[in-house]
Structures are given as structure tokens and as C-alpha cells.
Amino acid sequence: MAVLFIGGRKFYILADKGINEKVEQNVWKDVSMEIEQNFKNGYFAEGIISGIEKVGKILNEHFPIKPDDINELTNKIILPN
């Protein structure tokens, strides 16, 4: 699983062990730099969207969906109260 956390003036891209075994750290750094540049220019929504799209492409490249895959986790977004 890969997660993009955004809060305050910081953001984090966290990937689990299985992802990090296939994706080099410099890839995450490149995504982070793009998000950061958007944020610095005041393009917060664009930065978030771009980051999510890039992470999705990276994951799809290394973990493509197979016809027999089972979705083990819900796709429902959970928001804090």
C-alpha cells in the first residue's frame, strides 16, 4: 500500500515493504519534488492531484491489475469525524 499524507506544512509518501522492494527511493523523491514545487507556487490542489496520479502510475507499472485479482481492501474513503 502507498499512502500520501498531507497536513500542516508537511506531506509524506509512505510505501510498504513490498512496494519499496520494487520502487527505488529516488522515484519517491522525484514525486515529492514535483508536489513540493506545486505547493511552493500556490497550486495545492494540482500538487495533490499530480502526486496521486504519479503514485498510481508507478504502482500500476510494478503491480498491474490481473484478471484474477481480488480486491482485499475497500476503496471507500474514510474521513475523520
mmCIF file as gemmi writes it, N, C-alpha and C atoms, coordinates in Angstrom:
data_model
loop_
_atom_site.group_PDB
_atom_site.id
_atom_site.type_symbol
_atom_site.label_atom_id
_atom_site.label_alt_id
_atom_site.label_comp_id
_atom_site.label_asym_id
_atom_site.label_entity_id
_atom_site.label_seq_id
_atom_site.pdbx_PDB_ins_code
_atom_site.Cartn_x
_atom_site.Cartn_y
_atom_site.Cartn_z
_atom_site.occupancy
_atom_site.B_iso_or_equiv
_atom_site.pdbx_formal_charge
_atom_site.auth_seq_id
_atom_site.auth_asym_id
_atom_site.pdbx_PDB_model_num
ATOM 1 N N . MET Axp A 1 ? 0.839 -1.162 0 1 0 ? 1 A 1
ATOM 2 C CA . MET Axp A 1 ? 0 0 0 1 0 ? 1 A 1
ATOM 3 C C . MET Axp A 1 ? 0.894 1.239 0 1 0 ? 1 A 1
ATOM 4 N N . ALA Axp A 2 ? 0.482 2.237 -0.723 1 0 ? 2 A 1
ATOM 5 C CA . ALA Axp A 2 ? 1.18 3.529 -0.729 1 0 ? 2 A 1
ATOM 6 C C . ALA Axp A 2 ? 0.178 4.578 -0.28 1 0 ? 2 A 1
ATOM 7 N N . VAL Axp A 3 ? 0.619 5.481 0.57 1 0 ? 3 A 1
ATOM 8 C CA . VAL Axp A 3 ? -0.268 6.493 1.121 1 0 ? 3 A 1
ATOM 9 C C . VAL Axp A 3 ? 0.397 7.847 1.012 1 0 ? 3 A 1
ATOM 10 N N . LEU Axp A 4 ? -0.385 8.846 0.64 1 0 ? 4 A 1
ATOM 11 C CA . LEU Axp A 4 ? 0.091 10.224 0.589 1 0 ? 4 A 1
ATOM 12 C C . LEU Axp A 4 ? -0.577 10.963 1.737 1 0 ? 4 A 1
ATOM 13 N N . PHE Axp A 5 ? 0.201 11.397 2.731 1 0 ? 5 A 1
ATOM 14 C CA . PHE Axp A 5 ? -0.318 12.134 3.877 1 0 ? 5 A 1
ATOM 15 C C . PHE Axp A 5 ? -0.019 13.61 3.699 1 0 ? 5 A 1
ATOM 16 N N . ILE Axp A 6 ? -1.027 14.444 3.907 1 0 ? 6 A 1
ATOM 17 C CA . ILE Axp A 6 ? -0.83 15.883 3.803 1 0 ? 6 A 1
ATOM 18 C C . ILE Axp A 6 ? -1.421 16.521 5.051 1 0 ? 6 A 1
ATOM 19 N N . GLY Axp A 7 ? -0.643 17.359 5.709 1 0 ? 7 A 1
ATOM 20 C CA . GLY Axp A 7 ? -1.136 18.049 6.883 1 0 ? 7 A 1
ATOM 21 C C . GLY Axp A 7 ? -0.202 19.161 7.289 1 0 ? 7 A 1
ATOM 22 N N . GLY Axp A 8 ? -0.784 20.27 7.71 1 0 ? 8 A 1
ATOM 23 C CA . GLY Axp A 8 ? 0.054 21.4 8.088 1 0 ? 8 A 1
ATOM 24 C C . GLY Axp A 8 ? 0.899 21.833 6.917 1 0 ? 8 A 1
ATOM 25 N N . ARG Axp A 9 ? 2.175 21.929 7.126 1 0 ? 9 A 1
ATOM 26 C CA . ARG Axp A 9 ? 3.097 22.324 6.057 1 0 ? 9 A 1
ATOM 27 C C . ARG Axp A 9 ? 3.975 21.162 5.604 1 0 ? 9 A 1
ATOM 28 N N . LYS Axp A 10 ? 3.521 19.942 5.878 1 0 ? 10 A 1
ATOM 29 C CA . LYS Axp A 10 ? 4.317 18.766 5.529 1 0 ? 10 A 1
ATOM 30 C C . LYS Axp A 10 ? 3.461 17.758 4.774 1 0 ? 10 A 1
ATOM 31 N N . PHE Axp A 11 ? 4.119 16.963 3.971 1 0 ? 11 A 1
ATOM 32 C CA . PHE Axp A 11 ? 3.453 15.827 3.349 1 0 ? 11 A 1
ATOM 33 C C . PHE Axp A 11 ? 4.438 14.664 3.324 1 0 ? 11 A 1
ATOM 34 N N . TYR Axp A 12 ? 3.896 13.477 3.286 1 0 ? 12 A 1
ATOM 35 C CA . TYR Axp A 12 ? 4.712 12.266 3.284 1 0 ? 12 A 1
ATOM 36 C C . TYR Axp A 12 ? 4.153 11.294 2.257 1 0 ? 12 A 1
ATOM 37 N N . ILE Axp A 13 ? 5.026 10.588 1.608 1 0 ? 13 A 1
ATOM 38 C CA . ILE Axp A 13 ? 4.629 9.466 0.768 1 0 ? 13 A 1
ATOM 39 C C . ILE Axp A 13 ? 5.186 8.226 1.451 1 0 ? 13 A 1
ATOM 40 N N . LEU Axp A 14 ? 4.295 7.369 1.914 1 0 ? 14 A 1
ATOM 41 C CA . LEU Axp A 14 ? 4.713 6.157 2.62 1 0 ? 14 A 1
ATOM 42 C C . LEU Axp A 14 ? 4.35 4.94 1.789 1 0 ? 14 A 1
ATOM 43 N N . ALA Axp A 15 ? 5.289 4.07 1.592 1 0 ? 15 A 1
ATOM 44 C CA . ALA Axp A 15 ? 5.053 2.832 0.852 1 0 ? 15 A 1
ATOM 45 C C . ALA Axp A 15 ? 5.473 1.658 1.724 1 0 ? 15 A 1
ATOM 46 N N . ASP Axp A 16 ? 4.753 0.565 1.581 1 0 ? 16 A 1
ATOM 47 C CA . ASP Axp A 16 ? 5.103 -0.598 2.396 1 0 ? 16 A 1
ATOM 48 C C . ASP Axp A 16 ? 6.324 -1.326 1.832 1 0 ? 16 A 1
ATOM 49 N N . LYS Axp A 17 ? 6.76 -2.337 2.552 1 0 ? 17 A 1
ATOM 50 C CA . LYS Axp A 17 ? 7.989 -3.062 2.212 1 0 ? 17 A 1
ATOM 51 C C . LYS Axp A 17 ? 7.937 -3.654 0.8 1 0 ? 17 A 1
ATOM 52 N N . GLY Axp A 18 ? 6.811 -4.248 0.441 1 0 ? 18 A 1
ATOM 53 C CA . GLY Axp A 18 ? 6.687 -4.866 -0.877 1 0 ? 18 A 1
ATOM 54 C C . GLY Axp A 18 ? 6.858 -3.868 -2.009 1 0 ? 18 A 1
ATOM 55 N N . ILE Axp A 19 ? 6.312 -2.682 -1.835 1 0 ? 19 A 1
ATOM 56 C CA . ILE Axp A 19 ? 6.455 -1.632 -2.849 1 0 ? 19 A 1
ATOM 57 C C . ILE Axp A 19 ? 7.888 -1.137 -2.878 1 0 ? 19 A 1
ATOM 58 N N . ASN Axp A 20 ? 8.45 -0.879 -1.705 1 0 ? 20 A 1
ATOM 59 C CA . ASN Axp A 20 ? 9.821 -0.359 -1.651 1 0 ? 20 A 1
ATOM 60 C C . ASN Axp A 20 ? 10.861 -1.352 -2.167 1 0 ? 20 A 1
ATOM 61 N N . GLU Axp A 21 ? 10.523 -2.636 -2.188 1 0 ? 21 A 1
ATOM 62 C CA . GLU Axp A 21 ? 11.437 -3.622 -2.772 1 0 ? 21 A 1
ATOM 63 C C . GLU Axp A 21 ? 11.511 -3.479 -4.293 1 0 ? 21 A 1
ATOM 64 N N . LYS Axp A 22 ? 10.475 -2.901 -4.9 1 0 ? 22 A 1
ATOM 65 C CA . LYS Axp A 22 ? 10.436 -2.767 -6.358 1 0 ? 22 A 1
ATOM 66 C C . LYS Axp A 22 ? 10.638 -1.334 -6.845 1 0 ? 22 A 1
ATOM 67 N N . VAL Axp A 23 ? 10.348 -0.357 -5.999 1 0 ? 23 A 1
ATOM 68 C CA . VAL Axp A 23 ? 10.429 1.049 -6.408 1 0 ? 23 A 1
ATOM 69 C C . VAL Axp A 23 ? 11.581 1.712 -5.658 1 0 ? 23 A 1
ATOM 70 N N . GLU Axp A 24 ? 12.497 2.284 -6.403 1 0 ? 24 A 1
ATOM 71 C CA . GLU Axp A 24 ? 13.659 2.929 -5.785 1 0 ? 24 A 1
ATOM 72 C C . GLU Axp A 24 ? 13.257 4.235 -5.097 1 0 ? 24 A 1
ATOM 73 N N . GLN Axp A 25 ? 13.987 4.577 -4.047 1 0 ? 25 A 1
ATOM 74 C CA . GLN Axp A 25 ? 13.68 5.771 -3.265 1 0 ? 25 A 1
ATOM 75 C C . GLN Axp A 25 ? 13.741 7.054 -4.093 1 0 ? 25 A 1
ATOM 76 N N . ASN Axp A 26 ? 14.613 7.094 -5.098 1 0 ? 26 A 1
ATOM 77 C CA . ASN Axp A 26 ? 14.706 8.313 -5.902 1 0 ? 26 A 1
ATOM 78 C C . ASN Axp A 26 ? 13.413 8.573 -6.68 1 0 ? 26 A 1
ATOM 79 N N . VAL Axp A 27 ? 12.631 7.531 -6.955 1 0 ? 27 A 1
ATOM 80 C CA . VAL Axp A 27 ? 11.339 7.71 -7.625 1 0 ? 27 A 1
ATOM 81 C C . VAL Axp A 27 ? 10.401 8.493 -6.715 1 0 ? 27 A 1
ATOM 82 N N . TRP Axp A 28 ? 10.371 8.13 -5.432 1 0 ? 28 A 1
ATOM 83 C CA . TRP Axp A 28 ? 9.517 8.842 -4.473 1 0 ? 28 A 1
ATOM 84 C C . TRP Axp A 28 ? 10.015 10.274 -4.292 1 0 ? 28 A 1
ATOM 85 N N . LYS Axp A 29 ? 11.327 10.44 -4.313 1 0 ? 29 A 1
ATOM 86 C CA . LYS Axp A 29 ? 11.887 11.786 -4.177 1 0 ? 29 A 1
ATOM 87 C C . LYS Axp A 29 ? 11.453 12.667 -5.345 1 0 ? 29 A 1
ATOM 88 N N . ASP Axp A 30 ? 11.455 12.113 -6.563 1 0 ? 30 A 1
ATOM 89 C CA . ASP Axp A 30 ? 11.015 12.878 -7.732 1 0 ? 30 A 1
ATOM 90 C C . ASP Axp A 30 ? 9.549 13.294 -7.604 1 0 ? 30 A 1
ATOM 91 N N . VAL Axp A 31 ? 8.7 12.375 -7.147 1 0 ? 31 A 1
ATOM 92 C CA . VAL Axp A 31 ? 7.285 12.697 -6.947 1 0 ? 31 A 1
ATOM 93 C C . VAL Axp A 31 ? 7.158 13.784 -5.887 1 0 ? 31 A 1
ATOM 94 N N . SER Axp A 32 ? 7.898 13.644 -4.792 1 0 ? 32 A 1
ATOM 95 C CA . SER Axp A 32 ? 7.861 14.637 -3.711 1 0 ? 32 A 1
ATOM 96 C C . SER Axp A 32 ? 8.291 16.012 -4.191 1 0 ? 32 A 1
ATOM 97 N N . MET Axp A 33 ? 9.321 16.048 -5.018 1 0 ? 33 A 1
ATOM 98 C CA . MET Axp A 33 ? 9.812 17.337 -5.513 1 0 ? 33 A 1
ATOM 99 C C . MET Axp A 33 ? 8.765 18.021 -6.397 1 0 ? 33 A 1
ATOM 100 N N . GLU Axp A 34 ? 8.056 17.24 -7.195 1 0 ? 34 A 1
ATOM 101 C CA . GLU Axp A 34 ? 7.011 17.817 -8.041 1 0 ? 34 A 1
ATOM 102 C C . GLU Axp A 34 ? 5.864 18.371 -7.192 1 0 ? 34 A 1
ATOM 103 N N . ILE Axp A 35 ? 5.447 17.612 -6.181 1 0 ? 35 A 1
ATOM 104 C CA . ILE Axp A 35 ? 4.397 18.085 -5.28 1 0 ? 35 A 1
ATOM 105 C C . ILE Axp A 35 ? 4.855 19.36 -4.584 1 0 ? 35 A 1
ATOM 106 N N . GLU Axp A 36 ? 6.06 19.336 -4.061 1 0 ? 36 A 1
ATOM 107 C CA . GLU Axp A 36 ? 6.607 20.488 -3.344 1 0 ? 36 A 1
ATOM 108 C C . GLU Axp A 36 ? 6.656 21.728 -4.232 1 0 ? 36 A 1
ATOM 109 N N . GLN Axp A 37 ? 7.062 21.577 -5.476 1 0 ? 37 A 1
ATOM 110 C CA . GLN Axp A 37 ? 7.133 22.716 -6.393 1 0 ? 37 A 1
ATOM 111 C C . GLN Axp A 37 ? 5.744 23.305 -6.632 1 0 ? 37 A 1
ATOM 112 N N . ASN Axp A 38 ? 4.754 22.452 -6.811 1 0 ? 38 A 1
ATOM 113 C CA . ASN Axp A 38 ? 3.38 22.934 -6.964 1 0 ? 38 A 1
ATOM 114 C C . ASN Axp A 38 ? 2.933 23.688 -5.719 1 0 ? 38 A 1
ATOM 115 N N . PHE Axp A 39 ? 3.219 23.136 -4.546 1 0 ? 39 A 1
ATOM 116 C CA . PHE Axp A 39 ? 2.833 23.789 -3.299 1 0 ? 39 A 1
ATOM 117 C C . PHE Axp A 39 ? 3.501 25.156 -3.172 1 0 ? 39 A 1
ATOM 118 N N . LYS Axp A 40 ? 4.79 25.226 -3.479 1 0 ? 40 A 1
ATOM 119 C CA . LYS Axp A 40 ? 5.518 26.5 -3.376 1 0 ? 40 A 1
ATOM 120 C C . LYS Axp A 40 ? 4.923 27.561 -4.285 1 0 ? 40 A 1
ATOM 121 N N . ASN Axp A 41 ? 4.367 27.128 -5.421 1 0 ? 41 A 1
ATOM 122 C CA . ASN Axp A 41 ? 3.764 28.064 -6.364 1 0 ? 41 A 1
ATOM 123 C C . ASN Axp A 41 ? 2.29 28.327 -6.069 1 0 ? 41 A 1
ATOM 124 N N . GLY Axp A 42 ? 1.797 27.772 -4.962 1 0 ? 42 A 1
ATOM 125 C CA . GLY Axp A 42 ? 0.415 28.004 -4.556 1 0 ? 42 A 1
ATOM 126 C C . GLY Axp A 42 ? -0.598 27.099 -5.232 1 0 ? 42 A 1
ATOM 127 N N . TYR Axp A 43 ? -0.125 26.089 -5.937 1 0 ? 43 A 1
ATOM 128 C CA . TYR Axp A 43 ? -1.009 25.161 -6.638 1 0 ? 43 A 1
ATOM 129 C C . TYR Axp A 43 ? -1.195 23.899 -5.8 1 0 ? 43 A 1
ATOM 130 N N . PHE Axp A 44 ? -1.954 24.046 -4.71 1 0 ? 44 A 1
ATOM 131 C CA . PHE Axp A 44 ? -2.081 22.939 -3.768 1 0 ? 44 A 1
ATOM 132 C C . PHE Axp A 44 ? -2.892 21.781 -4.342 1 0 ? 44 A 1
ATOM 133 N N . ALA Axp A 45 ? -4.046 22.079 -4.915 1 0 ? 45 A 1
ATOM 134 C CA . ALA Axp A 45 ? -4.874 21.009 -5.486 1 0 ? 45 A 1
ATOM 135 C C . ALA Axp A 45 ? -4.131 20.299 -6.612 1 0 ? 45 A 1
ATOM 136 N N . GLU Axp A 46 ? -3.489 21.077 -7.472 1 0 ? 46 A 1
ATOM 137 C CA . GLU Axp A 46 ? -2.745 20.491 -8.583 1 0 ? 46 A 1
ATOM 138 C C . GLU Axp A 46 ? -1.612 19.601 -8.084 1 0 ? 46 A 1
ATOM 139 N N . GLY Axp A 47 ? -0.954 20.04 -7.013 1 0 ? 47 A 1
ATOM 140 C CA . GLY Axp A 47 ? 0.126 19.246 -6.434 1 0 ? 47 A 1
ATOM 141 C C . GLY Axp A 47 ? -0.365 17.916 -5.9 1 0 ? 47 A 1
ATOM 142 N N . ILE Axp A 48 ? -1.5 17.947 -5.205 1 0 ? 48 A 1
ATOM 143 C CA . ILE Axp A 48 ? -2.071 16.723 -4.649 1 0 ? 48 A 1
ATOM 144 C C . ILE Axp A 48 ? -2.512 15.786 -5.775 1 0 ? 48 A 1
ATOM 145 N N . ILE Axp A 49 ? -3.23 16.348 -6.747 1 0 ? 49 A 1
ATOM 146 C CA . ILE Axp A 49 ? -3.715 15.53 -7.865 1 0 ? 49 A 1
ATOM 147 C C . ILE Axp A 49 ? -2.549 14.924 -8.639 1 0 ? 49 A 1
ATOM 148 N N . SER Axp A 50 ? -1.557 15.736 -8.922 1 0 ? 50 A 1
ATOM 149 C CA . SER Axp A 50 ? -0.382 15.26 -9.646 1 0 ? 50 A 1
ATOM 150 C C . SER Axp A 50 ? 0.317 14.142 -8.878 1 0 ? 50 A 1
ATOM 151 N N . GLY Axp A 51 ? 0.462 14.325 -7.565 1 0 ? 51 A 1
ATOM 152 C CA . GLY Axp A 51 ? 1.11 13.307 -6.735 1 0 ? 51 A 1
ATOM 153 C C . GLY Axp A 51 ? 0.353 11.994 -6.748 1 0 ? 51 A 1
ATOM 154 N N . ILE Axp A 52 ? -0.964 12.075 -6.62 1 0 ? 52 A 1
ATOM 155 C CA . ILE Axp A 52 ? -1.788 10.862 -6.632 1 0 ? 52 A 1
ATOM 156 C C . ILE Axp A 52 ? -1.686 10.165 -7.988 1 0 ? 52 A 1
ATOM 157 N N . GLU Axp A 53 ? -1.745 10.951 -9.065 1 0 ? 53 A 1
ATOM 158 C CA . GLU Axp A 53 ? -1.64 10.355 -10.404 1 0 ? 53 A 1
ATOM 159 C C . GLU Axp A 53 ? -0.288 9.68 -10.613 1 0 ? 53 A 1
ATOM 160 N N . LYS Axp A 54 ? 0.781 10.337 -10.184 1 0 ? 54 A 1
ATOM 161 C CA . LYS Axp A 54 ? 2.124 9.763 -10.362 1 0 ? 54 A 1
ATOM 162 C C . LYS Axp A 54 ? 2.278 8.477 -9.556 1 0 ? 54 A 1
ATOM 163 N N . VAL Axp A 55 ? 1.826 8.499 -8.302 1 0 ? 55 A 1
ATOM 164 C CA . VAL Axp A 55 ? 1.917 7.299 -7.466 1 0 ? 55 A 1
ATOM 165 C C . VAL Axp A 55 ? 1.102 6.17 -8.095 1 0 ? 55 A 1
ATOM 166 N N . GLY Axp A 56 ? -0.086 6.493 -8.605 1 0 ? 56 A 1
ATOM 167 C CA . GLY Axp A 56 ? -0.914 5.482 -9.263 1 0 ? 56 A 1
ATOM 168 C C . GLY Axp A 56 ? -0.214 4.852 -10.456 1 0 ? 56 A 1
ATOM 169 N N . LYS Axp A 57 ? 0.433 5.672 -11.281 1 0 ? 57 A 1
ATOM 170 C CA . LYS Axp A 57 ? 1.152 5.154 -12.449 1 0 ? 57 A 1
ATOM 171 C C . LYS Axp A 57 ? 2.321 4.262 -12.033 1 0 ? 57 A 1
ATOM 172 N N . ILE Axp A 58 ? 3.034 4.684 -10.997 1 0 ? 58 A 1
ATOM 173 C CA . ILE Axp A 58 ? 4.166 3.894 -10.5 1 0 ? 58 A 1
ATOM 174 C C . ILE Axp A 58 ? 3.681 2.534 -9.997 1 0 ? 58 A 1
ATOM 175 N N . LEU Axp A 59 ? 2.602 2.549 -9.217 1 0 ? 59 A 1
ATOM 176 C CA . LEU Axp A 59 ? 2.077 1.291 -8.685 1 0 ? 59 A 1
ATOM 177 C C . LEU Axp A 59 ? 1.559 0.392 -9.802 1 0 ? 59 A 1
ATOM 178 N N . ASN Axp A 60 ? 0.875 0.983 -10.779 1 0 ? 60 A 1
ATOM 179 C CA . ASN Axp A 60 ? 0.353 0.192 -11.892 1 0 ? 60 A 1
ATOM 180 C C . ASN Axp A 60 ? 1.483 -0.43 -12.718 1 0 ? 60 A 1
ATOM 181 N N . GLU Axp A 61 ? 2.589 0.289 -12.824 1 0 ? 61 A 1
ATOM 182 C CA . GLU Axp A 61 ? 3.746 -0.224 -13.57 1 0 ? 61 A 1
ATOM 183 C C . GLU Axp A 61 ? 4.33 -1.473 -12.901 1 0 ? 61 A 1
ATOM 184 N N . HIS Axp A 62 ? 4.418 -1.441 -11.585 1 0 ? 62 A 1
ATOM 185 C CA . HIS Axp A 62 ? 5.042 -2.539 -10.848 1 0 ? 62 A 1
ATOM 186 C C . HIS Axp A 62 ? 4.047 -3.595 -10.366 1 0 ? 62 A 1
ATOM 187 N N . PHE Axp A 63 ? 2.792 -3.202 -10.226 1 0 ? 63 A 1
ATOM 188 C CA . PHE Axp A 63 ? 1.759 -4.106 -9.715 1 0 ? 63 A 1
ATOM 189 C C . PHE Axp A 63 ? 0.498 -3.99 -10.569 1 0 ? 63 A 1
ATOM 190 N N . PRO Axp A 64 ? 0.572 -4.388 -11.844 1 0 ? 64 A 1
ATOM 191 C CA . PRO Axp A 64 ? -0.611 -4.262 -12.709 1 0 ? 64 A 1
ATOM 192 C C . PRO Axp A 64 ? -1.75 -5.151 -12.21 1 0 ? 64 A 1
ATOM 193 N N . ILE Axp A 65 ? -2.972 -4.711 -12.471 1 0 ? 65 A 1
ATOM 194 C CA . ILE Axp A 65 ? -4.143 -5.493 -12.085 1 0 ? 65 A 1
ATOM 195 C C . ILE Axp A 65 ? -4.238 -6.704 -13.006 1 0 ? 65 A 1
ATOM 196 N N . LYS Axp A 66 ? -4.438 -7.851 -12.391 1 0 ? 66 A 1
ATOM 197 C CA . LYS Axp A 66 ? -4.572 -9.102 -13.14 1 0 ? 66 A 1
ATOM 198 C C . LYS Axp A 66 ? -6.048 -9.507 -13.143 1 0 ? 66 A 1
ATOM 199 N N . PRO Axp A 67 ? -6.494 -10.221 -14.168 1 0 ? 67 A 1
ATOM 200 C CA . PRO Axp A 67 ? -7.91 -10.597 -14.248 1 0 ? 67 A 1
ATOM 201 C C . PRO Axp A 67 ? -8.416 -11.368 -13.03 1 0 ? 67 A 1
ATOM 202 N N . ASP Axp A 68 ? -7.561 -12.145 -12.389 1 0 ? 68 A 1
ATOM 203 C CA . ASP Axp A 68 ? -7.996 -12.957 -11.249 1 0 ? 68 A 1
ATOM 204 C C . ASP Axp A 68 ? -7.721 -12.295 -9.896 1 0 ? 68 A 1
ATOM 205 N N . ASP Axp A 69 ? -7.308 -11.024 -9.905 1 0 ? 69 A 1
ATOM 206 C CA . ASP Axp A 69 ? -7.043 -10.314 -8.645 1 0 ? 69 A 1
ATOM 207 C C . ASP Axp A 69 ? -8.325 -10.14 -7.835 1 0 ? 69 A 1
ATOM 208 N N . ILE Axp A 70 ? -8.169 -10.215 -6.544 1 0 ? 70 A 1
ATOM 209 C CA . ILE Axp A 70 ? -9.275 -9.982 -5.619 1 0 ? 70 A 1
ATOM 210 C C . ILE Axp A 70 ? -8.969 -8.704 -4.857 1 0 ? 70 A 1
ATOM 211 N N . ASN Axp A 71 ? -9.925 -7.787 -4.826 1 0 ? 71 A 1
ATOM 212 C CA . ASN Axp A 71 ? -9.76 -6.544 -4.083 1 0 ? 71 A 1
ATOM 213 C C . ASN Axp A 71 ? -9.954 -6.857 -2.6 1 0 ? 71 A 1
ATOM 214 N N . GLU Axp A 72 ? -8.868 -6.89 -1.852 1 0 ? 72 A 1
ATOM 215 C CA . GLU Axp A 72 ? -8.913 -7.277 -0.444 1 0 ? 72 A 1
ATOM 216 C C . GLU Axp A 72 ? -9.284 -6.126 0.478 1 0 ? 72 A 1
ATOM 217 N N . LEU Axp A 73 ? -9.12 -4.904 0.008 1 0 ? 73 A 1
ATOM 218 C CA . LEU Axp A 73 ? -9.431 -3.731 0.82 1 0 ? 73 A 1
ATOM 219 C C . LEU Axp A 73 ? -10.516 -2.919 0.14 1 0 ? 73 A 1
ATOM 220 N N . THR Axp A 74 ? -11.343 -2.28 0.923 1 0 ? 74 A 1
ATOM 221 C CA . THR Axp A 74 ? -12.382 -1.424 0.371 1 0 ? 74 A 1
ATOM 222 C C . THR Axp A 74 ? -11.767 -0.195 -0.294 1 0 ? 74 A 1
ATOM 223 N N . ASN Axp A 75 ? -12.428 0.308 -1.302 1 0 ? 75 A 1
ATOM 224 C CA . ASN Axp A 75 ? -11.998 1.541 -1.959 1 0 ? 75 A 1
ATOM 225 C C . ASN Axp A 75 ? -12.675 2.759 -1.347 1 0 ? 75 A 1
ATOM 226 N N . LYS Axp A 76 ? -13.474 2.525 -0.316 1 0 ? 76 A 1
ATOM 227 C CA . LYS Axp A 76 ? -14.199 3.603 0.343 1 0 ? 76 A 1
ATOM 228 C C . LYS Axp A 76 ? -13.213 4.527 1.054 1 0 ? 76 A 1
ATOM 229 N N . ILE Axp A 77 ? -13.398 5.814 0.847 1 0 ? 77 A 1
ATOM 230 C CA . ILE Axp A 77 ? -12.571 6.812 1.53 1 0 ? 77 A 1
ATOM 231 C C . ILE Axp A 77 ? -13.137 7.028 2.922 1 0 ? 77 A 1
ATOM 232 N N . ILE Axp A 78 ? -12.288 6.969 3.92 1 0 ? 78 A 1
ATOM 233 C CA . ILE Axp A 78 ? -12.709 7.154 5.306 1 0 ? 78 A 1
ATOM 234 C C . ILE Axp A 78 ? -12.207 8.505 5.776 1 0 ? 78 A 1
ATOM 235 N N . LEU Axp A 79 ? -13.132 9.364 6.149 1 0 ? 79 A 1
ATOM 236 C CA . LEU Axp A 79 ? -12.786 10.698 6.631 1 0 ? 79 A 1
ATOM 237 C C . LEU Axp A 79 ? -12.925 10.747 8.145 1 0 ? 79 A 1
ATOM 238 N N . PRO Axp A 80 ? -12.02 11.466 8.811 1 0 ? 80 A 1
ATOM 239 C CA . PRO Axp A 80 ? -12.142 11.587 10.269 1 0 ? 80 A 1
ATOM 240 C C . PRO Axp A 80 ? -13.367 12.419 10.629 1 0 ? 80 A 1
ATOM 241 N N . ASN Axp A 81 ? -13.909 12.158 11.791 1 0 ? 81 A 1
ATOM 242 C CA . ASN Axp A 81 ? -15.092 12.917 12.263 1 0 ? 81 A 1
ATOM 243 C C . ASN Axp A 81 ? -14.741 14.316 12.633 1 0 ? 81 A 1
